[in-house]
Amino acid sequence: MILMDDIVREGHPTLRLKAEEIKFPLTAEVKQLAEDMLQYLINSQDPEIAEKYQLRSGIGLAANQVNSLHRMFALHLPDENGEQLSFVAINPKIVSHSVESTFLTGGEGCLSVDRNVPGYVPRYARITVKFKTVDGEEKKMRLKGLPAIAFQHELDHLNGVMFYDRINESNPYADIPNAIPYERD
């Protein structure tokens, strides 16, 4: 079981490295890591379990954040229709994206960052993505809103990019051209 102590924090060198493509079939170790990452997110959103194990709630977790350079991340969050999206993306890619941008009006957070970082993080409003499941099945999805933002946030981790790298340093709340603000409930 992944706990907060297993999640590396800002300043750890692995967060700035590019994760490596994963070969199939997956090793037992990689399968277990994928399962553990997704289970962390599920546990972190369960108030009783989160309190018992002192877990910070999260909707996404990249392998870099648990000090592993495997190119995969887990997402567990509701989509635009309130349906639960819950999956591990292996070797994820954005194959196309909208011209419009979006950003979370309240800013982004990260399990690897223990401080509040104010500012807008520009993201594509809509993306089409491809990735493989743990079973090697190729998936293609269209995402918008929070799932699109979360996918881009986690993909950045796999490339050694932190969300605050995308905030305008001189003016954190500067208007983002052609952007649709996204208000999180």
Backbone as numpy.savetxt, mean C-alpha at the origin, in Angstrom:
# Nx Ny Nz CAx CAy CAz Cx Cy Cz
2.82 -14.58 13.13 1.98 -13.38 13.13 2.86 -12.13 13.13
2.58 -11.23 12.19 3.33 -9.97 12.11 2.78 -9.02 13.18
3.71 -8.43 13.94 3.35 -7.44 14.96 4.00 -6.11 14.59
3.66 -5.06 15.31 4.24 -3.73 15.02 5.77 -3.76 15.07
6.34 -4.57 15.97 7.81 -4.67 16.07 8.44 -5.24 14.81
7.66 -5.96 14.00 8.18 -6.56 12.76 8.18 -5.56 11.60
7.49 -4.44 11.79 7.39 -3.44 10.73 8.52 -2.43 10.90
9.38 -2.34 9.87 10.51 -1.42 9.95 10.03 0.01 9.80
10.73 0.92 10.45 10.30 2.31 10.47 11.20 3.17 9.60
10.67 4.35 9.33 11.33 5.40 8.60 12.82 5.47 8.99
13.69 5.53 7.99 15.13 5.58 8.27 15.78 4.22 8.07
14.98 3.14 8.10 15.52 1.79 7.87 15.90 1.68 6.39
17.11 1.18 6.08 17.57 1.15 4.67 16.69 0.36 3.71
16.02 -0.70 4.17 15.20 -1.52 3.27 14.05 -0.72 2.66
13.58 0.31 3.36 12.48 1.13 2.84 12.90 1.94 1.61
14.19 2.09 1.40 14.68 2.88 0.26 15.25 2.02 -0.87
15.07 0.71 -0.76 15.57 -0.20 -1.79 14.43 -0.65 -2.70
14.80 -1.03 -3.92 13.80 -1.53 -4.86 13.65 -3.04 -4.67
12.41 -3.47 -4.48 12.13 -4.90 -4.27 12.33 -5.66 -5.59
12.67 -6.94 -5.46 12.98 -7.77 -6.65 11.79 -8.62 -7.07
11.67 -8.80 -8.40 10.61 -9.65 -8.98 10.64 -11.01 -8.31
9.48 -11.60 -8.16 9.36 -12.92 -7.53 9.14 -13.97 -8.62
9.88 -15.06 -8.51 9.76 -16.17 -9.47 8.70 -17.16 -8.98
8.01 -17.77 -9.95 7.01 -18.79 -9.64 7.56 -20.16 -10.01
7.13 -21.24 -9.37 6.22 -21.25 -8.22 6.88 -20.62 -6.99
6.03 -20.10 -6.10 6.53 -19.44 -4.89 7.12 -20.46 -3.92
8.13 -20.02 -3.19 8.67 -20.86 -2.12 7.68 -20.83 -0.96
7.80 -21.80 -0.08 6.92 -21.85 1.11 7.12 -20.59 1.94
8.34 -20.08 1.99 8.67 -18.88 2.78 7.93 -17.65 2.22
7.93 -17.48 0.90 7.26 -16.33 0.28 5.74 -16.45 0.45
5.20 -17.66 0.28 3.75 -17.87 0.48 3.35 -17.50 1.90
4.16 -17.92 2.86 3.87 -17.64 4.28 3.92 -16.14 4.54
4.92 -15.47 3.98 5.05 -14.02 4.16 3.82 -13.31 3.59
3.38 -13.73 2.40 2.20 -13.13 1.77 0.98 -13.29 2.67
0.80 -14.49 3.20 -0.33 -14.79 4.08 -0.25 -13.95 5.36
0.95 -13.86 5.94 1.15 -13.09 7.18 0.89 -11.60 6.99
1.30 -11.07 5.83 1.10 -9.64 5.56 -0.39 -9.32 5.47
-1.13 -10.15 4.74 -2.57 -9.93 4.61 -3.26 -10.12 5.97
-2.83 -11.12 6.72 -3.43 -11.38 8.04 -3.18 -10.20 8.98
-2.00 -9.56 8.88 -1.74 -8.38 9.71 -2.82 -7.32 9.48
-3.11 -7.04 8.19 -4.09 -6.00 7.86 -5.48 -6.36 8.39
-5.87 -7.62 8.23 -7.16 -8.08 8.71 -7.22 -7.92 10.24
-6.16 -8.39 10.92 -6.09 -8.28 12.39 -6.09 -6.82 12.84
-5.38 -5.97 12.11 -5.24 -4.56 12.52 -6.57 -3.81 12.43
-7.49 -4.33 11.62 -8.80 -3.68 11.47 -9.86 -4.29 12.39
-9.48 -5.30 13.16 -10.38 -5.91 14.13 -10.06 -5.27 15.49
-10.99 -4.45 16.03 -10.69 -3.69 17.25 -10.16 -4.54 18.42
-10.73 -5.73 18.62 -10.29 -6.57 19.75 -8.87 -7.09 19.55
-8.59 -7.63 18.37 -7.25 -8.17 18.09 -6.23 -7.04 18.08
-6.59 -5.92 17.45 -5.67 -4.77 17.36 -5.29 -4.28 18.76
-6.28 -4.23 19.64 -5.98 -3.77 21.00 -5.13 -4.78 21.76
-5.48 -6.04 21.64 -4.75 -7.11 22.34 -3.27 -7.12 21.96
-2.98 -6.95 20.66 -1.59 -7.03 20.18 -0.97 -5.66 19.87
-1.68 -4.60 20.23 -1.19 -3.23 19.99 -0.83 -3.00 18.52
-1.76 -3.33 17.62 -1.53 -3.19 16.18 -2.09 -1.86 15.70
-1.32 -1.14 14.91 -1.84 0.06 14.26 -2.64 -0.37 13.05
-3.80 0.21 12.87 -4.67 -0.16 11.76 -4.04 0.23 10.44
-4.12 -0.69 9.46 -3.59 -0.41 8.13 -4.46 -1.01 7.06
-4.36 -0.44 5.85 -5.11 -0.98 4.71 -4.16 -1.59 3.67
-2.85 -1.33 3.84 -1.87 -1.87 2.91 -0.55 -2.12 3.62
0.17 -3.14 3.13 1.48 -3.46 3.71 2.35 -4.05 2.61
3.51 -3.43 2.38 4.45 -3.90 1.37 5.56 -4.73 2.02
6.13 -5.66 1.26 7.17 -6.54 1.79 8.35 -5.73 2.35
8.70 -4.61 1.70 9.81 -3.78 2.22 9.57 -3.40 3.67
8.31 -3.20 4.03 7.98 -2.75 5.38 8.21 -3.81 6.45
8.35 -5.06 6.03 8.69 -6.11 6.98 10.10 -6.63 6.67
10.92 -5.72 6.13 12.34 -5.97 5.87 12.59 -7.12 4.90
11.75 -7.20 3.86 11.90 -8.23 2.83 11.86 -7.54 1.47
12.77 -7.93 0.58 12.79 -7.27 -0.73 12.09 -8.10 -1.81
11.00 -8.75 -1.44 10.17 -9.46 -2.41 9.16 -8.45 -2.97
8.95 -8.51 -4.29 8.07 -7.54 -4.95 6.60 -7.93 -4.78
6.06 -7.64 -3.59 4.65 -7.94 -3.31 4.14 -7.06 -2.18
2.83 -6.88 -2.20 2.18 -6.17 -1.10 0.77 -6.73 -0.90
0.22 -6.43 0.27 -1.14 -6.86 0.60 -2.02 -5.63 0.74
-3.28 -5.75 0.32 -4.29 -4.70 0.51 -5.53 -5.33 1.13
-6.14 -4.59 2.06 -7.38 -5.05 2.69 -8.20 -3.81 3.01
-9.17 -3.50 2.15 -9.97 -2.28 2.31 -11.24 -2.38 1.49
-12.23 -1.53 1.79 -13.46 -1.54 1.00 -13.24 -0.81 -0.33
-13.91 -1.30 -1.39 -13.83 -0.59 -2.67 -14.92 0.49 -2.72
-15.09 1.09 -3.87 -16.06 2.18 -4.05 -17.50 1.78 -3.73
-17.82 0.48 -3.87 -19.18 0.00 -3.62 -19.34 -0.60 -2.23
-18.30 -0.46 -1.39 -18.36 -1.01 -0.05 -18.03 -2.50 0.01
-17.66 -3.09 -1.15 -17.27 -4.50 -1.18 -15.84 -4.61 -0.64
-15.56 -5.70 0.07 -14.22 -5.88 0.65 -13.24 -6.32 -0.43
-12.17 -5.56 -0.59 -11.06 -5.93 -1.47 -9.98 -6.47 -0.55
-9.53 -7.67 -0.79 -8.54 -8.28 0.08 -7.68 -9.20 -0.75
-6.42 -8.81 -0.99 -5.56 -9.63 -1.84 -4.08 -9.31 -1.62
-3.24 -10.23 -2.08 -1.80 -10.00 -2.14 -1.47 -9.85 -3.62
-0.77 -8.78 -3.95 -0.35 -8.53 -5.33 1.13 -8.87 -5.46
1.44 -9.81 -6.34 2.83 -10.20 -6.57 3.26 -9.66 -7.93
4.43 -9.03 -7.95 4.97 -8.37 -9.15 3.94 -7.41 -9.76
3.36 -6.52 -8.95 2.31 -5.62 -9.44 2.82 -4.54 -10.39
1.96 -4.16 -11.33 2.29 -3.10 -12.31 1.04 -2.29 -12.59
1.25 -1.01 -12.87 0.16 -0.17 -13.38 0.30 -0.21 -14.90
-0.74 -0.68 -15.59 -0.65 -0.79 -17.05 -1.23 0.43 -17.75
-2.14 1.15 -17.08 -2.64 2.42 -17.62 -3.22 3.23 -16.48
-3.31 4.55 -16.71 -3.83 5.43 -15.66 -4.54 6.62 -16.28
-5.39 7.24 -15.48 -6.15 8.41 -15.93 -5.25 9.63 -16.02
-5.73 10.63 -16.75 -5.05 11.92 -16.81 -5.31 12.65 -15.49
-6.53 12.48 -14.96 -6.88 13.15 -13.70 -6.09 12.56 -12.54
-5.83 13.45 -11.59 -5.16 13.04 -10.36 -6.19 13.05 -9.24
-5.74 12.55 -8.09 -6.54 12.60 -6.87 -5.58 12.71 -5.71
-6.12 12.96 -4.53 -5.31 12.98 -3.31 -6.26 12.83 -2.13
-5.76 12.28 -1.05 -6.56 12.18 0.18 -6.54 13.54 0.85
-7.71 14.10 1.11 -7.78 15.44 1.69 -7.12 15.49 3.07
-7.15 14.37 3.79 -6.52 14.32 5.12 -5.07 13.88 5.08
-4.50 13.73 3.87 -3.12 13.27 3.74 -3.04 11.75 3.89
-1.87 11.21 3.61 -1.66 9.77 3.72 -0.89 9.44 4.99
-1.05 8.22 5.44 -0.30 7.73 6.58 0.39 6.45 6.17
1.22 5.91 7.07 1.99 4.72 6.72 2.38 4.01 8.01
2.29 2.68 7.99 2.66 1.90 9.17 4.14 2.04 9.51
4.96 2.45 8.53 6.39 2.63 8.77 6.75 4.05 9.20
5.75 4.92 9.28 5.99 6.32 9.66 5.19 6.61 10.93
5.92 6.90 12.01 5.28 7.11 13.31 4.91 8.55 13.58
4.95 9.38 12.57 4.61 10.79 12.77 3.57 11.19 11.73
2.88 12.28 12.00 1.92 12.80 11.05 2.68 13.67 10.06
2.55 13.40 8.76 3.21 14.20 7.74 2.12 14.93 6.96
1.97 16.25 7.21 0.91 17.00 6.54 1.22 17.23 5.07
0.14 17.26 4.27 0.30 17.60 2.86 -0.44 16.64 1.94
-0.67 17.13 0.72 -1.35 16.33 -0.30 -0.35 15.47 -1.05
-0.72 14.23 -1.29 0.10 13.30 -2.05 -0.61 13.05 -3.38
-0.10 13.61 -4.49 -0.78 13.42 -5.78 -0.70 11.96 -6.25
-1.84 11.43 -6.68 -1.94 10.06 -7.20 -2.82 10.10 -8.45
-2.72 9.04 -9.28 -3.65 8.91 -10.41 -5.03 8.61 -9.84
-6.08 9.23 -10.42 -7.45 9.02 -9.93 -7.95 7.60 -10.26
-7.58 7.09 -11.44 -7.99 5.75 -11.86 -6.80 5.03 -12.46
-6.69 3.75 -12.13 -5.58 2.95 -12.67 -6.09 1.58 -13.09
-5.42 1.01 -14.08 -5.63 -0.39 -14.44 -4.34 -1.08 -14.06
-4.46 -2.16 -13.29 -3.29 -2.83 -12.75 -3.27 -4.30 -13.13
-2.06 -4.86 -13.09 -1.87 -6.29 -13.31 -0.96 -6.80 -12.20
-1.24 -8.00 -11.75 -0.37 -8.64 -10.77 -0.68 -10.13 -10.77
0.13 -10.88 -10.06 -0.14 -12.32 -9.92 -0.57 -12.59 -8.49
-1.43 -13.60 -8.34 -1.85 -14.04 -7.01 -0.80 -15.02 -6.49
-0.93 -15.43 -5.24 0.02 -16.41 -4.68 0.00 -17.72 -5.46
-1.11 -18.00 -6.12 -1.21 -19.24 -6.91 -0.67 -19.05 -8.33
-0.18 -17.86 -8.65 0.39 -17.61 -9.97 -0.63 -17.19 -11.01
-1.87 -16.98 -10.58 -2.93 -16.55 -11.50 -2.75 -15.06 -11.81
-2.80 -14.71 -13.10 -2.67 -13.30 -13.47 -4.01 -12.59 -13.30
-3.97 -11.45 -12.63 -5.17 -10.65 -12.40 -5.01 -9.29 -13.05
-6.12 -8.76 -13.55 -6.14 -7.40 -14.09 -7.33 -6.72 -13.44
-7.13 -5.54 -12.87 -8.21 -4.83 -12.18 -8.19 -3.36 -12.53
-9.37 -2.76 -12.46 -9.48 -1.30 -12.57 -9.80 -0.78 -11.19
-9.04 0.19 -10.74 -9.23 0.73 -9.40 -9.41 2.24 -9.45
-10.23 2.75 -8.53 -10.37 4.21 -8.39 -10.58 4.51 -6.91
-10.52 5.77 -6.56 -10.73 6.16 -5.16 -9.65 5.60 -4.26
-10.05 5.22 -3.04 -9.09 4.75 -2.04 -8.30 3.52 -2.49
-8.92 2.51 -3.14 -8.11 1.37 -3.60 -7.00 1.78 -4.58
-7.29 2.73 -5.47 -6.27 3.21 -6.41 -5.14 3.92 -5.67
-5.50 4.75 -4.70 -4.50 5.48 -3.91 -3.64 4.49 -3.13
-4.28 3.52 -2.47 -3.54 2.53 -1.66 -2.62 1.68 -2.53
-3.09 1.27 -3.71 -2.26 0.46 -4.62 -1.00 1.25 -4.99
-1.17 2.54 -5.32 -0.02 3.37 -5.71 0.93 3.59 -4.54
0.38 3.76 -3.33 1.20 3.94 -2.12 2.08 2.70 -1.90
1.47 1.52 -2.01 2.23 0.27 -1.78 3.22 0.00 -2.90
2.83 0.31 -4.14 3.75 0.13 -5.27 4.97 1.03 -5.10
4.76 2.24 -4.61 5.88 3.14 -4.30 6.85 2.47 -3.33
6.32 1.82 -2.28 7.20 1.13 -1.32 8.12 0.15 -2.04
7.57 -0.58 -3.00 8.36 -1.59 -3.71 9.46 -0.96 -4.56
9.33 0.34 -4.81 10.35 1.08 -5.58 11.21 1.96 -4.68
11.08 1.79 -3.36 11.89 2.55 -2.42 11.46 4.00 -2.24
10.18 4.27 -2.57 9.65 5.64 -2.48 8.68 5.72 -1.29
8.84 6.76 -0.48 7.94 6.99 0.64 6.88 8.01 0.21
5.67 7.94 0.79 4.59 8.83 0.36 4.97 10.30 0.48
5.74 10.67 1.50 6.06 12.08 1.70 7.05 12.61 0.67
7.70 11.71 -0.10 8.58 12.14 -1.20 7.75 12.86 -2.27
6.45 12.58 -2.32 5.58 13.15 -3.35 4.88 14.45 -2.91
5.05 14.83 -1.63 4.42 16.06 -1.13 5.26 17.26 -1.55
4.60 18.31 -2.00 5.28 19.55 -2.38 5.91 20.14 -1.12
7.25 20.12 -1.07 7.97 20.55 0.14 7.72 22.01 0.50
7.73 22.88 -0.51 7.60 24.31 -0.22 6.15 24.70 0.10
5.18 23.90 -0.40 3.77 24.20 -0.14 2.99 22.88 -0.08
2.99 22.22 1.10 2.37 20.88 1.23 0.90 20.81 0.81
0.18 21.93 0.91 -1.24 21.92 0.53 -1.50 22.67 -0.77
-0.49 22.73 -1.63 -0.63 23.40 -2.93 -1.69 22.67 -3.76
-2.43 23.45 -4.54 -3.41 22.85 -5.45 -2.71 21.87 -6.37
-3.34 20.74 -6.61 -2.81 19.75 -7.55 -3.64 19.91 -8.82
-2.98 20.29 -9.93 -3.73 20.51 -11.18 -4.50 19.26 -11.61
-5.72 19.49 -12.11 -6.54 18.41 -12.66 -6.80 17.29 -11.64
-6.98 17.68 -10.37 -7.17 16.67 -9.33 -8.56 16.71 -8.71
-9.04 15.51 -8.37 -10.31 15.35 -7.69 -9.98 14.97 -6.24
-10.30 15.85 -5.27 -10.00 15.50 -3.87 -10.78 14.26 -3.44
-10.15 13.40 -2.65 -10.83 12.21 -2.14 -10.95 12.32 -0.63
-12.18 12.32 -0.16 -12.48 12.44 1.27 -12.66 11.04 1.84
-11.85 10.68 2.82 -11.97 9.35 3.44 -12.96 9.40 4.59
-13.84 8.41 4.69 -14.83 8.38 5.77 -14.17 8.31 7.13
